[in-house]
């Protein structure tokens, strides 16, 4: 906070804030707190027994709303107000929460309880040299925050997986879910859980993890914060061979054209990397982006040509291109799992070299890094991860784009932490989006690609407006 040395002579900086401003601040904070509760109440109402919902569905979404409200309360009223002196409501109304004795921040616990605190105007706080509490930037504190974040993500992932197994078109009680997971004697609910929900959940976890890690690698290698799989033409390559396989061979199910999508992704990556290396034999972030855009535009034109000529290809393509984890069995999971596991291992092993590349190619080269080899390994990992994920579920946007930014806000630019964070966040995001898609248009379902677009677009706009994207 900028310190104002002298207050204007015609006003008293120590004057207490008017009651109207205090009421407005409290109203703003309570409104924010009520939003997740209101959304949760609406969702629970739509899941009434008369509307096809079940007790488990209501408990899952009602509990999620309460957890979200509690987290918002801790962050806004406690952590934020205790460290900076301002919750969002206090900030919007120009007020500051402080210790009346010292004039400084009060800390998280006292801010939550509002015990032994006072509220003054920003002018009053600046006049008394109020200084927000700085963030602990020590190595130990940073490591502690990263480990706590990994633990929280792991818990979120586990809860999301349980919700994915419990929630669906067929309402189930917790006893039925427990029976299916532990006993499994072939009852109707056991069959539904084991043949539909568990494969779908595992595939969403696997594909979300792959897309999150691939997104972090793509943004690191291209040094472009807006980069995702579409930038390198990988999605377009998969889509082109899928459409071609439908047109030429009459394939109709994801399991049938899975390998065509995988081959298309690999071919597109090879072509893009080859074009980007023409000239001096080295690919740069700019040449990769330009070559990827050119290849993607060309392949999109070829796809449009085929679907305009053949109605069957159009029908198959429009259902595949929205991206979905529904209708895929364990056969699809086991076909792509080995590739994704190998891609994840290669990605994790390449993170130290990617840290050096982020300093600039000249610096990385001077420190002994083989830039060409590092880039080839990175592009290979991206191709395997994105190709396998796209082949299994179709192109799913926004995971690879927004997840690295969320992870980077916690971990900083260190790719040794950023890549695992992006993987866990991607898996959790895809599973939760799939669960939401099952209840918003009951008795039907909304594909996960559409749900992610509806959630991801406004979230990403807010992220861009709130802070400048980190320079890569």
Helices and strands as residue ranges (DSSP letters): H 19-46, G 49-51, H 55-73, I 74-80, H 81-84, H 88-92, E 95-98, H 108-113, E 118-121, H 122-127, H 139-166, H 174-182, H 188-192, I 193-197, H 198-222, G 229-232, H 234-249, H 254-277, H 285-309, H 311-320, H 330-349, H 351-357, H 361-366, H 371-393, H 399-411, H 415-439, H 448-466
